[in-house]
Amino acid sequence: MLVRIRACTLNHRDLNIISGTYTSLALKPGAIPLSDGAGEVTAVGQGVTRWKPGDRVAPIFVQRWLGGDLLPEYMPSALGGPSDGVLAEQIVLNEEGLVRIPPANELRAGGHFALCRSHGVERRIRERGAATRQTLVTLGTGGVSLFAAQFALMAGARVIATTGSDDKAARLHELE
């Protein structure tokens, strides 16, 4: 799959890699940085069935982690470190390593969607069958927290979100 990158997200992990303070994984020397981004499929290989040119997508952070527990052998496929990241005009990925960006979302928000998916927020909400008796607590009002809140609200869960601003609190209430 060939994906034209339209937007990238710089997160704390990327800053730690750049500053040399990231120690969680062995890094590939000279790896293309950044783990989260969004773009459009521009070409598909033979046998690809999930995607077609023009589809709006975001790569998942750990390309080989497609479900279940996060196993150590999956970690070399983490983007922006052991594997090349998304700070490029075009990237090549396996069709399983992408998620669809909903039509209502802008591509610049798609990078946050990838991070949310890579942390398994949507999967956990769906697997546990979030209902009104369940509560999700988010820290702050960044992209990952907002996507997690939106998924939880769609599933019927109660959301508690922290914020340091009345304006952001008002915007959070608009999600309900």
Secondary structure, 3 states (H helix, E strand, C coil): CEEEEEEEECCHHHHHHHHCCCCCCCCCCCCCCCCEEEEEEEECCCCCCCCCCCCEEEECCECCCCCCCCCHHHHHHEECCCECCCCCCEEECCHHHEEECCCCCCHHHHHHHHHHHHCCHHHHHHHCCCCCCCEEEECCCCHHHHHHHHHHHHCCCEEEECCCCHHHHHHHHHCC
